[in-house]
Amino acid sequence: MSERSAHTPSHVAIRDVVARDGLQGERPVDVEQRVKLVHLLAAAGLSDIEVAAFVSSKAVPAMAGAADVVQRVADELSGVRLWALVPNVKGAELATAAGVEHLTITISASEHYSRKNTNMSGDEALAQLGAIRCAAPDAVCDVVISFAFGSAYDDETITPEEVAAVVERATGEGVDRVTLADTTGVATPRRVVDVLAATGADVGLHLHDTRGTALLNAWTAIDHGVRRFDTALGGLGGSPFAPTAGGNLATEDLVALLDDTGIDTGIDLDALVASDSFLRDLVGHDIPSRMAAALTKASQ
């Protein structure tokens, strides 16, 4: 292991989102199997897991049964912070009624995507944050800002200063923290540095690997002070409302890099990789994780 540089932290926090973001675009998986997936993540040492989305089951069939998933894992696990995505006040009320104490709320720096994803303008989505905060006053609220590193629409440009303005307005609505999402994987190290220069490093990053840059972007962000990341076991994920979105940065790929550089995550890499076969069987196809692919080839 190489010696840690002055810029390298001793610890990085990881929230795994495979049970929500990873599965939302897949064929529906029953509650029992989703609960088992969360158990595998917890057994590997994940202390933050996004387990469900309280959204319309007509719009996102794979997230049906969210309350059942939450209640099962809450009863069976301790010491794990369970997160749920909520799009609006109704979702927040359903989530808190199910016992969720940590909420993720997605808004967008892209006006086009905001209307496509939530049928709300950017201003309406920001106003919704305050309403959710009032509906769930005791919950920890993390607002995830989609398209924070650029738009996928040719007629739309999103500058770092515009992203910083969305961050400021979101925090003004009383949310507890902010995560910047590279929804369609357009980020590069330069874009990451430019955005962080405008927003500051007290944010999380939710990176997608559409163009194969997610791991490099994560390392760049760490070097510039970011200490929180969303990842997904197996590298699954992608918004069903953003067709060009690739999968998330794979949890095991980021953990492998951090382990090698002496950065603690509290996560057991071997246990993660061992869970890949379950995930592959669960979704019925190969998974994008580079660690999983490398180990599969090595065993052949």
KAPEVEN-V987803 format. One line per field, one symbol per residue. phi: phi as a letter, one per 30 degrees, with the letter a starting at -180 (. if undefined). psi: psi as a letter, one per 40 degrees, with the letter a starting at -180 (. if undefined). burial: + if it has 24 or more other C-alpha atoms within 12 Angstrom, else -. Layout:
# KAPEVEN-V987803
phi: ???
psi: ???
burial: ???
This chain:
# KAPEVEN-V987803
phi: .dddddcdddbbcbcdcddcddcdccdecdeeddddddddddddjdcbbdcabcbddddbedcdiedddedddddcbbicdccbdbcadeddddddddjdcbccbcbbdcdededddbhbdeddddddedddeddbdcddccdccdhdckcccdcbccceddddddeddddddjddabbccceciddbedddddddddcicdbcbbcccecicddddddddddcjdbbbcbbeiidkkddcbeddcddededddddddedcicdbicdddddddddddddddciadcdeddddddddddd
psi: hihhidehidihhhhhedecddedeiihhidddddddddddddeehehhheihgiheddgdeeifddddddddddeiiehhhiihheadddddddddeehehhhhhaiehdddddddefiiddddddddddddddgdeihhhhhhifeeiiehdehhhiddddddddddddeeeidihhhhgdefeiidddddddddddiefiihhhifdefeddddddddddeehehihihheeiahheegdehaiihhddddddddddeehheehhddddddedddddddefiiiehddddddddde.
burial: -------++-++++++++++++++++-++-+-+++++++++++++++++++++++----+++++++++++++++--+--++++++++++-++++++-+++++++++++++++++--++---++-+++++++++-++--++++++++++++++-----+++-++++++-+++-+++++++++++++++++-++++++-+++++++++++++-+++++++++++-+++++++++++++++++++--+++++++++++++++-+-+++++++-++++++++++-++---++++++--------
